[in-house]
């Protein structure tokens, strides 16, 4: 196990992962990839590595099993970043492997994953899910599993750009709005969520639609994985497609910085899937896994409450989010 701390090696790793982006890597899939550009299993790790190489606002570090030939990439927060062992927002891992045995060996290594803390791990490969599940069972830990449909926009400059309705204007999300975002988030009622949202607002691309009084009525953030996340429209403003200009503006920001434009949506959220497809997003093959591991973890809401089928905008991020256009 090696921690890549050298900037030249991290840039080289980013280039290696970028070269994988046009084509799916040779890993097991439940179905063949669609024609055209796809996002391989390395995609979410790639977004994290890009942020590490651009100021590293989330304080992540990158591990590989070996270098320069690697079979596994794991990103995790630096030890000094996770000050609260119960903070599953900050304690975020992403994983990508080319060899399942190497994946299992690295994830079992307590020097790579701190199993004494609550954490979440995200990735596109079945082996990550199976390994985390098996280790959690062995250690007597609870694990919550959320399955998403991954989506990628193959050509962000071609995305339709919608203008806000009269009296509304596009703007960045302000830290002053963090309480509103927390209060409208299904999982915002804990001591870590406001701090986490402030991190996203201050350090990652975002966009919102402001009403005449200067209060956000629709918004979307991005996360340390560079994925669209935490999209939401206030209930009284839904059904007017306000999320379209927000997603268009945010996608343009990401593309201008060289990031791919992608997200993930709970599979039953058909309105969100259809809305994103109308903007040019493509549903990719496979499953995106979000795994929450915590000693004594208890789910605060039933799974059916985690996402609303009436809210058609991208759902992604550290917890399932409610979205609406």
Steps between C-alpha positions, in 0.01 A plus 500: 500500500635840399371851566562714193618833636725605212321753276657361185377148581152630577489684168619186325227297672240755389621461143479121523144517631405762239611272219250243625208741474403452132467126536385261768786317667512120468306417814198280549173668410148371532428632152703647213575872490289720274638641181690824535693640791467328835638557846710207621511383862799732552283805432409594857857443619613714206287793616644472850858487370431807286395693811807376689714645220312831508541618855352195675219689678361186667838392637509165320797272438555232237614143566608237249606140549817557297656756267520571210314180412195494724200273540312705760445869571343611828434859602431594860515806728827583663513387861502855635183584303280246680483652848173330592496119461122511451512751210405289199472813283868592528624141518448430129682232299488420129633182346596361161672170427629297208548184707239390752749316720709814531186696583408263781853497643522879509154558647568240771820682595427712807780736395300577186148511647433601859226255594470653845335812354172560323563547131350477156656356187383557145575321176363332189630146543330199655821387667513813716148434625563130562827559683366776725190291573707195597741695721215685673330170579819350636561803721139518617440839338180626343503599134239695308502458123365749247494409132497767231485528123815681382458767232754684285461788258711405196520852353442778758542789250199359312276507807199729451541823696172621647456856622337569838142623504441873535580627848742215575876497465782248509768538767745295706365351821606712796618360835216708646262256327649191666234487770225498236673214321537308824141553603367373166726192499361167622830429675576853612395461862832409658807680625715424196271598214526880524878488514507267201265718295713806577803310370323424172369854461834667570734273308318323215309622193132569561208701366159617613200692377414799716147628540406870506581520872849359446422161653588180311201317358699231313860386531760232438846445644794279408697278736859383557444240225415784256147362459180704491338470841242643738264638237174635637211730409273644766159326487307817414717552190494149359362403162652805328828341387715734711769234532578514126694831505667397827629170359599666172701771676667257738587258220664784306709586807618141539580463131697827495717363782560174315273279711262240357133575564329214679263413780301208641129455561300252705353247255136563592534874437374481142417872472861589584632250250273632226582862581872437480466303180319796344808706584718246321619283789538130426420224744809281528514125552558355842420620850650778707542389862487726803583299810462641850683315777468603861527323834150501644364667187123538491317639202309813594251475215355217295658448160179605326534845655849561370395620157177632357378364168342842448832682500658485152856624539835329562530301821852437618752551775588376842136430588202452274352841429156632409489688171243685303470714192 
